[in-house]
Structures are given as C-alpha cells and as structure tokens.
Amino acid sequence: MLKRLSVENYALIDKLDIAFAPGLNIITGETGAGKSILLGALGLILGNRGDVAAIRDAQRNCVIEAEFDLSGCSPRSISTTISNA
C-alpha cells in the first residue's frame, strides 16, 4: 500500500508531500488541479519512462519519492531522479 508520495520540481508541482491514511484515499479536484500529474509521478516511481520536458525548473533535479507498506514487511522507500544533464 502506498503510504507517502513526495514530488519535487515535476510539471506544475514545486514541492509536495502527501501521507496516505490506511484504507481508501480519494483524490478529487477541479479540472487542471493536478490529479493526473500525481498519477504521472507515481508512474515514474513504478517504472514509466521519464521525460525531461516534465521538469519544472531545468536548473534543478526532479525528485519523486514513495514509501510503500509491503504487507508484513518493513516499509520500503523508492526514489527516482530525472536530471537534465
């Protein structure tokens, strides 16, 4: 289960840290609020190919981190960085 998602310098997001509660979590919002951007960031963590065009500020790295509870195991963290270099 996804416990935490941290996104920095990705698309419209400068810096965001979300902690998810156990059970059902629902993300809602107006059109253009960034729901799909969050899913895109999660996709990068899960192995989707990154695109440097998604970096908000080309002078900084894009950092996306996620923490998962792997049922019965210790929480594990995964991190990915998209660099313009």
Backbone as numpy.savetxt, mean C-alpha at the origin, in Angstrom:
# Nx Ny Nz CAx CAy CAz Cx Cy Cz
-4.39 -12.41 7.01 -5.23 -11.24 7.01 -4.34 -10.00 7.01
-4.72 -9.02 6.24 -4.00 -7.74 6.19 -4.24 -6.99 7.49
-3.16 -6.64 8.19 -3.28 -5.92 9.46 -2.97 -4.44 9.31
-2.02 -4.11 8.41 -1.59 -2.73 8.26 -1.11 -2.50 6.84
-1.38 -1.32 6.31 -0.89 -0.91 4.99 -0.33 0.50 5.12
0.91 0.66 4.70 1.57 1.96 4.73 2.00 2.30 3.31
1.64 3.51 2.86 1.93 3.93 1.49 2.59 5.31 1.56
3.70 5.45 0.86 4.39 6.74 0.84 4.83 7.07 -0.59
4.48 8.28 -1.03 4.90 8.80 -2.33 4.40 7.96 -3.50
3.14 7.56 -3.45 2.55 6.74 -4.51 1.31 7.43 -5.05
1.28 7.71 -6.34 0.14 8.35 -7.02 -0.25 9.63 -6.28
-1.48 9.72 -5.80 -1.95 10.92 -5.09 -1.57 10.93 -3.61
-1.03 9.83 -3.11 -0.77 9.68 -1.68 0.64 10.12 -1.33
0.74 11.12 -0.45 2.05 11.53 0.06 2.49 10.56 1.14
1.67 10.37 2.16 1.98 9.41 3.23 0.67 8.97 3.87
0.50 7.66 4.03 -0.72 7.10 4.59 -0.39 5.82 5.34
-0.98 5.66 6.52 -0.80 4.44 7.30 -2.18 4.02 7.80
-2.61 2.82 7.42 -3.93 2.31 7.81 -3.74 1.03 8.62
-4.35 0.97 9.78 -4.39 -0.26 10.58 -5.79 -0.84 10.43
-5.86 -2.11 10.05 -7.14 -2.79 9.86 -7.51 -3.58 11.10
-8.76 -3.49 11.52 -9.25 -4.23 12.69 -9.57 -5.66 12.27
-9.58 -6.58 13.23 -10.00 -7.95 12.90 -11.44 -7.94 12.38
-11.72 -8.83 11.46 -13.07 -8.90 10.89 -13.15 -8.15 9.58
-14.36 -7.74 9.24 -14.63 -7.08 7.97 -14.28 -5.60 8.05
-13.49 -5.12 7.11 -13.17 -3.70 6.96 -13.64 -3.27 5.59
-14.31 -2.13 5.51 -14.86 -1.63 4.25 -14.28 -0.26 3.97
-13.78 -0.08 2.75 -13.25 1.21 2.33 -14.25 1.81 1.35
-14.80 2.96 1.71 -15.76 3.63 0.85 -15.30 5.06 0.61
-15.86 5.69 -0.38 -15.54 7.09 -0.65 -16.08 7.54 -1.99
-16.03 8.82 -2.18 -16.48 9.43 -3.43 -15.58 8.98 -4.59
-16.06 9.19 -5.79 -15.25 8.95 -6.98 -14.01 9.82 -6.90
-12.85 9.22 -7.13 -11.60 9.98 -7.09 -10.99 10.11 -5.71
-11.57 9.43 -4.72 -11.06 9.54 -3.34 -9.78 8.74 -3.12
-9.50 7.76 -3.99 -8.26 7.00 -3.87 -8.42 5.54 -3.50
-9.64 5.01 -3.56 -9.86 3.60 -3.22 -9.06 2.68 -4.14
-9.09 2.95 -5.43 -8.36 2.12 -6.39 -6.85 2.27 -6.23
-6.42 3.43 -5.79 -4.98 3.64 -5.54 -4.52 2.74 -4.40
-5.34 2.62 -3.35 -4.99 1.72 -2.25 -4.88 0.28 -2.75
-5.84 -0.12 -3.59 -5.78 -1.49 -4.14 -4.56 -1.67 -5.05
-4.19 -0.62 -5.79 -2.99 -0.69 -6.61 -1.74 -0.86 -5.77
-1.67 -0.14 -4.65 -0.53 -0.26 -3.74 -0.47 -1.67 -3.16
-1.61 -2.21 -2.77 -1.65 -3.57 -2.25 -1.23 -4.57 -3.33
-1.63 -4.31 -4.56 -1.22 -5.17 -5.67 0.29 -5.20 -5.85
0.94 -4.06 -5.67 2.41 -4.01 -5.76 3.04 -4.89 -4.70
2.51 -4.85 -3.50 3.03 -5.69 -2.41 2.88 -7.17 -2.77
1.79 -7.49 -3.45 1.51 -8.89 -3.78 2.17 -9.35 -5.08
2.97 -8.46 -5.71 3.76 -8.89 -6.85 3.45 -8.26 -8.18
2.48 -7.36 -8.25 2.23 -6.69 -9.53 3.42 -5.82 -9.91
3.60 -5.62 -11.18 4.73 -4.83 -11.68 4.51 -3.35 -11.37
5.56 -2.71 -10.87 5.50 -1.28 -10.57 5.80 -0.44 -11.80
5.34 0.78 -11.78 5.56 1.72 -12.88 6.05 3.03 -12.28
7.21 3.52 -12.73 7.76 4.76 -12.17 6.83 5.94 -12.39
5.90 5.86 -13.32 4.94 6.95 -13.54 4.01 7.11 -12.33
3.91 6.09 -11.48 3.04 6.15 -10.31 3.72 6.84 -9.12
5.00 7.16 -9.26 5.71 7.85 -8.18 5.25 9.30 -8.14
4.81 9.73 -6.97 4.29 11.10 -6.80 5.38 12.14 -7.00
6.50 11.99 -6.30 7.64 12.91 -6.38 8.85 12.12 -6.86
9.30 12.37 -8.07 10.38 11.59 -8.68 11.70 11.72 -7.93
11.81 12.68 -7.03 13.05 12.88 -6.26 13.10 11.96 -5.03
11.98 11.29 -4.72 11.91 10.40 -3.55 11.48 9.01 -4.00
11.83 8.01 -3.22 11.37 6.65 -3.47 9.92 6.51 -3.06
9.25 5.60 -3.70 7.90 5.20 -3.31 8.06 3.97 -2.43
7.51 4.02 -1.21 7.64 2.90 -0.28 6.25 2.42 0.12
6.02 1.13 -0.06 4.75 0.52 0.32 5.06 -0.66 1.23
4.44 -0.67 2.39 4.66 -1.74 3.36 3.32 -2.31 3.79
3.31 -3.61 4.04 2.09 -4.26 4.52 2.47 -5.27 5.58
1.61 -5.41 6.56 1.79 -6.41 7.60 0.60 -7.35 7.54
0.89 -8.65 7.50 -0.14 -9.67 7.41 -0.10 -10.56 8.64
-1.24 -11.04 9.09 -1.33 -12.06 10.12 -1.52 -13.38 9.38
-0.53 -14.23 9.45 -0.58 -15.49 8.70 -1.07 -16.63 9.60
-2.27 -16.51 10.06 -3.00 -17.44 10.94 -2.11 -18.45 11.66
-1.88 -18.16 12.90 -1.09 -19.05 13.74 0.40 -18.75 13.73
0.85 -17.99 12.76 2.26 -17.62 12.69 2.42 -16.21 13.25
3.65 -15.82 13.48 3.91 -14.44 13.89 3.53 -13.51 12.75
3.10 -12.28 13.04 2.82 -11.33 11.95 4.06 -11.15 11.09
3.88 -11.10 9.80 4.98 -10.92 8.85 4.82 -9.59 8.13
5.92 -8.96 7.83 5.88 -7.70 7.10 6.48 -7.89 5.72
5.94 -7.19 4.75 6.45 -7.19 3.38 6.62 -5.74 2.99
7.70 -5.46 2.31 7.96 -4.07 1.89 8.43 -4.07 0.44
8.08 -3.04 -0.29 8.58 -2.87 -1.65 8.89 -1.41 -1.88
9.88 -1.14 -2.70 10.28 0.22 -3.03 10.38 0.36 -4.54
9.79 1.44 -5.07 9.92 1.74 -6.49 10.87 2.93 -6.58
11.94 2.75 -7.31 12.94 3.80 -7.43 12.97 4.34 -8.86
13.19 5.61 -8.98 13.27 6.26 -10.29 14.64 6.04 -10.92
15.60 5.56 -10.12 16.98 5.39 -10.62 17.14 4.10 -11.40
